[in-house]
Amino acid sequence: MSDQPGWIERIDELHLLTPLRVLLILLVAWVLARVLRVVVARLLRRTLTVPGLLLRADTSRVEARQRALAVALRSAIIGVVWATATITVVSELGINIGAFVATATVVGGAVAFGAQQLMRDLISGFFVLAEDQFGVGDEVDLGIASGTVERVTLRSVRLRDGLGSVWYVPHGGVARVANLSKESAVVLDVEVARDSAVTEVEAECVVLGAALSADAEVGGRLVGEPRVVGLVDLRDDRLVVRMLVATQPGAQHDVRRRWRGLVLEAFAAGRLSRP
């Protein structure tokens, strides 16, 4: 005599028990997928957003990162959920899944072996987005190519260099990233004649630094005052005196260009000796 309740035995007699189990499995998988979609979205929103610290320009960038990461995570998680549900349904139908599992293992191994570079690109791209290494509009140097970021996907980044060429760089091929749009220190060198007095050159660098800070074009883009590092190189025909100054993102080239103009003016006025 069966230990099952009578209503379950009756459903089994009508051959409805298996369809109900299949329907229940599919319903649970659907509900779980929906819940996980919401959980992933909320988790990324809390992880990537720091309340009160975002500017308007940063908000769209964070939202873009959230969308890209959410798509990747949701696709992976929902794929696992529905794959598990499919295997369970096949088992409920009484089909021997051993042969299917063995075939899927062989095929999966072959695909994984052939798609090593693709998986490397996707995993690297995930961490690029999660760590916010760069985003659209940033000026970056990836070693392979450099330029302004026009698009970032989970697999690759699209750059446009100064000559107008468009570069598509897979994330897996990037060993290092230099983001030139982050706040950074700009190196400003002055090369003068070998017989120049270092103290006089450093004093003139202070004057030039003050002129740079007061410049109408780039002065407002400096972060702090230019600082004299001092003599950094001694060559047969010249001395190299260095200054450092922090700039706002993207202002490095303009600051360096204006600095060279000020140095040329100092040479023309005779305050510095040409090498």
N, C-alpha and C positions, 0 to 999 in steps of 0.2 A: 504494500500500500504506500502511495506517495505521501511525502511530508508536505507537499506544496498545498497552498490553499485551494479550495474548490474552484474559485473564479479563474485562477491561473491555469488550472488543469483544463477548464472549459475553453479558455482562449487558445491553449495549446492544441486541443482537439480540433478547433476551427482553423488551425494553421495560421494564427494571427500573432503568435508570440514572437516569432522571428522578425516579422515586419515592424512590430511595435518596438522591439529592441533597436532595430536599425534606425527607426524614426527618432527614438530617444537619443541615440548616439549622435545623429546628425544635428538634433536640436541642441544638445550640450555643446557640440563643437561650434555651432553658430553663435550661441550665447557667449562662449568663452572667447571666441575671436572678437566679438564686439566689445567685450569688457577689456580685453588686452589692448585694443586700439585706443580706447579712452585712457587707460593707465599709461601707455607709452607716451601719448601726447602730453598728459599732465606731468609725467616725470621729466620729460625733456624741457617743458616750460619752466619748471622749478629749478632744474639744473643749470640751464643756460641763461636764465634771466636773473639779474641782481636788482631788486627793486630800488629805485631812487638813484641808481648809478648810470642809467642809460640815457644817452642823448637821442634826439629824434633821428639823427643819421644812423645811430647804432641799432635802433629798433627794427628797421627793415632788414638789416644784416642778420640780427638774431632770429627773426622770423624765417628768413631763408635757410639758415642752418637748421632750425627746428623742422622745417618741412622736409629737407633732404634726409636728415637723420631719422625722422619719423617714418618716411617711406621705406628706408632700408630696414629698420627694426621691425616695423609692422609686417613687411613682406616675409622676413625670416621667421618671425614668431607664428604668423598665420599659416605659413607653409608647413611648419612642424605640426601645428594643431590639426590641420586638414589631412596631412599624411598619416598621422596617428589614427584619426577617425576613419580614414579609408581602409587601413589595415584591420582595424577592429570590425568594421562592417563586413569585410571579406571573410573574416573568421566566423562571424555570426551566420553567414550564409553557408557555412560548412565546406568552404573551399580550402584546400591545402595550400597555404601560402609559402611553404618552404621553397618551392621552385621559384616563385616570384621573388622572394627575398634573396635567393642565391643569384638570380639573374640581375636584380637591381643592384646587388653588391658589386658584381663584376662591371656592369655598365657605369655605376657611380664611380668606381675606382678609375675606370678609363677616362671618364669625363673630368674627374678631379685632376688626373695626371696631365691631361691636355689643357686644362684651364688654370694651371698654376699661376701664370702671369696675370690672368684676369682676376683671380681671387686675391693675389697680392695687391693689385691696383685698388680693388674694392675695399680691402681692409685698411690700406694706407689712406685712402680717401675718407674713410669713416673717421679716422683719428685726425686728419686734417680739419674736417668740419667740427669735430667734437672739441678740439683744442683751439679752434679759431686761429690757425696759423696764418691764414690770409683770406681775403674775401674780394668780392667784385669791387673794382676801383682801386685796389691796392697796387702799388708798384713793387714788384718782387724780382729777385734773382734766384732762379732755381738751379743754377749751375749749367743745366742743359740749355736753358733759354732764359731771357729776362725781358720784362716789359710790364704793361698794365693788364691786370686781370679783368677779363671780360665775362667769363663764365666759369663756375666751379660746379662739377657734378661729382657723383660718388666715384667715378672711374678716372676722370682726367680734369685738367684745367686748361682753359683757352687764354693765351696771352697775345697782346699786340705790342711789338717792339717799336723803337723809335723810328724805324724805316717803314713802318706800316705793315710789316709781315705778321701774319697770324700763326701762332705756334700752338699745337695741341700736345700737351705733355701728360702722359699717364702718371698717376700718383706713385705707382710702384717703382718708377725709374728715377725718382727724386731722392737724392741722398742728403741734401741740405736745403734749407730755405732761408733766404735773407729778405725780410720784409722791410722795404725802404719807406713804407708809409707809417710805420710806428715812430713814436718820438725817439730820437736818437741824437748822438753827438756827431757833429760835422767836424772833420779834420781840416784846418786851414793852415797851410804851410807857406812860409816866406823863404825864398832862396836868395841869398845876398852874397856879395863878394867875400872871398876867403879872408881878407884882411879887415873885415868889418868888426867893430866892437860889439860883442854879444849883448852887453847891457844896454847900449844905445838902440840896437835892433829890437830888443824886448820892450823898451820904452816906447818906441814907435809903434810896435804891435798893440800896445795898450791904447794908444791914440786911435789907431785904425779900428780897434774893437769898439771903442766908444762911438766912432763915426758909423760903424755898422749897426750898432744898437739904435742910433738916432736916425737911420736911413728911413725915408718915408715908405719905400717899397717893401723892405724885408725886416725892418726893425720890429714891427709888431708880430712877426712870426718866429722871433727868437724866444727861447725859454731860459731865462736867466741871462747873465752877462758873459761875454766871451772871456775865456781864461787862458792865460799864457802858460804853456807847458815848459817852454824853454828850448834849448839847443838839443835836437834829436839826431842830427847827422852831421858829420864832418868829412868833407870831400876835398879833393886836391884843389878845386877851383871855386868852391862855394861852401857856405854854411846853410843849414836848414833849421829854421826856428819855427816851432809849431804852436798853434792855438787851437782850443776846442770850444765849441759852443753847441748847446742843445737847441733843437728846432722843433717846430710843430710838424706833424706828419705831412710828407710831401714837399716840404720847403727846402730840402737839402740842396737841390741843384740851384735854386734861385739865390740862396744865401752864398753858396760857393762862387757863383757867377759875379755877384755884387762885390764879394771880397776881392776877387781878382782885379776888378775895376779900381777899387781903392788902392791896391798894391801898385798898380800901374801909375796912378796919380802920385803916389809917394816916390816912385822912381823918377817920374818926370820932374817933380819938384826938387829932387836931389836929397830928399830925406833918407833914402835908402840907396845903396850902391849896387848896381847890377853885377852879377857874377861874370 
